[in-house]
Amino acid sequence: MTGERGGEIVVVGGGVVGLTTAVVLAERGRRVRLWTRDPVEATTSAVAGALWWPYRIEPIALARVWALRSLEVYEELAARSGASGVRLVEGVLGETRLDEVDASLAERMPELRAATAGEYAGSGIRARLPLIDMPAHLPWLRERLAAAGGVVEARTVSGLAEADAPVVINCTGLAARELVPDPSVRPVRGQLVVVENPGIDTWLVSTDAAGEHAYMFPQPGGLVLGGTAEEDAWSLEPDPAAAEAIIRRCAALRPEIAGARVLEHRVGLRPTRPAVRLERDTLPDGRLLIHNYGHGGAGVTVAWGCAEEAARLVG
Ligand SMILES: Cc1cc2nc3c(=O)[nH]c(=O)nc-3n(C[C@H](O)[C@H](O)[C@H](O)COP(=O)(O)OP(=O)(O)OC[C@H]3O[C@@H](n4cnc5c(N)ncnc54)[C@H](O)[C@@H]3O)c2cc1C
């Protein structure tokens, strides 16, 4: 059956989750084809900032395991070369005390300590964490997949059963809402502004008194400023008022940002679900279907742990 179907496994979805899953499988000797509606550069994953951080997503205990495994991989990638787009960069998470960080995470987070008063006004923690330049990382994953014999095809499915392989892996993010169908997957819209970097080389995540987040990630293509989180908002159009507010909040933290030239506006819809869905299922004709979607605002953070778990579920 597998021969004439042209491949052992079809991964549907070419964002960070689909690409990483396909890489893990192909490097374990599986024949993998990856189908994607959008070029990898036009996925939600390409919008992300992207900082490795153990954001609280469900299921919390498993997400911690996936995040720590991914941390290990990103540390290895950062140590190797710049081509992967992964670097270890120091920065501060504001409004957080050291004793609030889960102990199992704290012992693994590189150079974790309380931020000094000079580093942050207020309580904050400082660490050296993976900062992933997604416009570089996604094409790098695609190349790594190709090097392992995997094939990327521009294909749009209207149902997962269209994938013509004995094993299908669903990494379609927000599109799983219609494809599964799974109405519990919902968008949380995020907007970012990329500005010319006025000389900032550490990342910063902060929350003001009104609960508004401001963050800045120094990436090779500019300083990425964020951000917004709007539930059930579907527009991919950048909102000029939101962009202005992002710049204002970031400039309140680092005044030199105020005059920085805007290079780009980015909008993405986080594929949010009450809990990540990573499990075995079957297609109507009995073929194995594995779901790996619903990673919300943490898909980059957990990608490698989830990919290895998906590969384990293939058997
Ligand atoms: C503003 C913003 C900032 C973020 N910052 C961070 C961060 O700092 N750290 C972090 O860990 N995460 C961050 N995230 C979250 C992260 O981007 C997501 O969790 C992650 O991108 C989800 O990846 P995915 O591969 O599941 O989905 P996607 O990237 O959306 O990929 C889905 C894939 O499915 C394909 N597809 C969809 N429908 C079909 C179809 N019918 N047929 C074929 N293919 C189909 C698409 O073309 C695409 O290839 C951020 C997100 C946003 C929006």
The ligand as an SDF file (V2000), in Angstrom:
LIG
                    3D

 53 58  0  0  0  0  0  0  0  0999 V2000
    2.5950   37.6840   17.6360 C   0  0  0  0  0  0  0  0  0  0  0  0
    3.0000   36.2930   18.0400 C   0  0  0  0  0  0  0  0  0  0  0  0
    4.1010   36.1190   18.8480 C   0  0  0  0  0  0  0  0  0  0  0  0
    4.4580   34.8340   19.2730 C   0  0  0  0  0  0  0  0  0  0  0  0
    5.5870   34.6850   20.0420 N   0  0  0  0  0  0  0  0  0  0  0  0
    5.9430   33.4460   20.4490 C   0  0  0  0  0  0  0  0  0  0  0  0
    7.1130   33.2660   21.2550 C   0  0  0  0  0  0  0  0  0  0  0  0
    7.8090   34.2250   21.5860 O   0  0  0  0  0  0  0  0  0  0  0  0
    7.4290   31.9960   21.6480 N   0  0  0  0  0  0  0  0  0  0  0  0
    6.6710   30.9110   21.3030 C   0  0  0  0  0  0  0  0  0  0  0  0
    6.9990   29.7860   21.7060 O   0  0  0  0  0  0  0  0  0  0  0  0
    5.5740   31.0640   20.5130 N   0  0  0  0  0  0  0  0  0  0  0  0
    5.1910   32.2890   20.0980 C   0  0  0  0  0  0  0  0  0  0  0  0
    4.0650   32.4520   19.3360 N   0  0  0  0  0  0  0  0  0  0  0  0
    3.2140   31.2730   19.0720 C   0  0  0  0  0  0  0  0  0  0  0  0
    3.6770   30.4790   17.8770 C   0  0  0  0  0  0  0  0  0  0  0  0
    3.8680   31.3300   16.7830 O   0  0  0  0  0  0  0  0  0  0  0  0
    2.6270   29.3930   17.5410 C   0  0  0  0  0  0  0  0  0  0  0  0
    2.3440   28.6030   18.6700 O   0  0  0  0  0  0  0  0  0  0  0  0
    3.1660   28.4940   16.4390 C   0  0  0  0  0  0  0  0  0  0  0  0
    3.5650   29.2710   15.3290 O   0  0  0  0  0  0  0  0  0  0  0  0
    2.1470   27.4490   16.0020 C   0  0  0  0  0  0  0  0  0  0  0  0
    2.7650   26.7140   14.9910 O   0  0  0  0  0  0  0  0  0  0  0  0
    1.9850   25.6990   14.0700 P   0  0  0  0  0  0  0  0  0  0  0  0
    3.0020   25.0610   13.2100 O   0  0  0  0  0  0  0  0  0  0  0  0
    1.0850   24.8460   14.8950 O   0  0  0  0  0  0  0  0  0  0  0  0
    0.9790   26.6300   13.2110 O   0  0  0  0  0  0  0  0  0  0  0  0
    1.2180   27.5060   11.9080 P   0  0  0  0  0  0  0  0  0  0  0  0
    2.5030   28.2110   11.9270 O   0  0  0  0  0  0  0  0  0  0  0  0
   -0.0210   28.3310   11.7740 O   0  0  0  0  0  0  0  0  0  0  0  0
    1.2590   26.4590   10.7470 O   0  0  0  0  0  0  0  0  0  0  0  0
    0.0940   25.8110   10.2750 C   0  0  0  0  0  0  0  0  0  0  0  0
    0.4150   25.1480    8.9680 C   0  0  0  0  0  0  0  0  0  0  0  0
   -0.7360   24.4600    8.5010 O   0  0  0  0  0  0  0  0  0  0  0  0
   -0.9100   24.7350    7.1200 C   0  0  0  0  0  0  0  0  0  0  0  0
   -2.3040   24.5630    6.7500 N   0  0  0  0  0  0  0  0  0  0  0  0
   -3.3860   25.1520    7.2660 C   0  0  0  0  0  0  0  0  0  0  0  0
   -4.4870   24.7460    6.6260 N   0  0  0  0  0  0  0  0  0  0  0  0
   -4.0970   23.8450    5.6910 C   0  0  0  0  0  0  0  0  0  0  0  0
   -4.7780   23.0920    4.7230 C   0  0  0  0  0  0  0  0  0  0  0  0
   -6.1030   23.1660    4.5790 N   0  0  0  0  0  0  0  0  0  0  0  0
   -4.0570   22.2870    3.8820 N   0  0  0  0  0  0  0  0  0  0  0  0
   -2.6960   22.2190    4.0180 C   0  0  0  0  0  0  0  0  0  0  0  0
   -2.0040   22.9270    4.9310 N   0  0  0  0  0  0  0  0  0  0  0  0
   -2.6990   23.7300    5.7640 C   0  0  0  0  0  0  0  0  0  0  0  0
   -0.4570   26.1830    7.0010 C   0  0  0  0  0  0  0  0  0  0  0  0
   -0.2040   26.5170    5.6400 O   0  0  0  0  0  0  0  0  0  0  0  0
    0.7910   26.1260    7.8480 C   0  0  0  0  0  0  0  0  0  0  0  0
    1.8510   25.5870    7.0840 O   0  0  0  0  0  0  0  0  0  0  0  0
    3.6880   33.7120   18.8630 C   0  0  0  0  0  0  0  0  0  0  0  0
    2.6010   33.9070   18.0230 C   0  0  0  0  0  0  0  0  0  0  0  0
    2.2580   35.1720   17.6030 C   0  0  0  0  0  0  0  0  0  0  0  0
    1.0900   35.3440   16.6840 C   0  0  0  0  0  0  0  0  0  0  0  0
  1  2  1  0
  2  3  1  0
  2 52  2  0
  3  4  2  0
  4  5  1  0
  4 50  1  0
  5  6  2  0
  6  7  1  0
  6 13  1  0
  7  8  2  0
  7  9  1  0
  9 10  1  0
 10 11  2  0
 10 12  1  0
 12 13  2  0
 13 14  1  0
 14 15  1  0
 14 50  1  0
 15 16  1  0
 16 17  1  0
 16 18  1  0
 18 19  1  0
 18 20  1  0
 20 21  1  0
 20 22  1  0
 22 23  1  0
 23 24  1  0
 24 25  2  0
 24 26  1  0
 24 27  1  0
 27 28  1  0
 28 29  2  0
 28 30  1  0
 28 31  1  0
 31 32  1  0
 32 33  1  0
 33 34  1  0
 33 48  1  0
 34 35  1  0
 35 36  1  0
 35 46  1  0
 36 37  1  0
 36 45  1  0
 37 38  2  0
 38 39  1  0
 39 40  1  0
 39 45  2  0
 40 41  1  0
 40 42  2  0
 42 43  1  0
 43 44  2  0
 44 45  1  0
 46 47  1  0
 46 48  1  0
 48 49  1  0
 50 51  2  0
 51 52  1  0
 52 53  1  0
M  END
$$$$
